[in-house]
Amino acid sequence: MPDQEHVKECQEQMEKLKGRKVMDCSFEAYENNCWRFYIVTDRGELVMTFCPDWNCPVVEHHGDHHEEAPEE
């Protein structure tokens, strides 16, 4: 059974996609039988890393300049 705290964390990270426009997505495989799913949005990038031994993927959110205040 997956760690419910980790599941909650994954869900919270995925919810950051709501209201954003998906611009691109791609997959990348690794030698250790893991892979990453990259989701590029109009306001940053979400990266999900999956490995066979993990109950839940690791989710990273990388904001970009769209989330910063404009320079004056």
Phi, psi and omega in degrees: 000134181293152175294116186297330177294321178292320177299316179299317179298316178299316180299316180298320179292318179295327180295343176294346177282340182300132177081001180257154178265123178282122183263327184197160173207152180203163178241149175219126180265154179237158182298332182276022177068023175252163176211160181238142177245117181258128177239112180263125180244177178290352180227027177138189184231139175248131180238125177247126179250126182243135173226147185300331183276355185266142176284331184218145178291156172275130183244128177240142176240125180243108177286164176228194186298344179294336182268353180272154177291140180294143178281143181249000000 
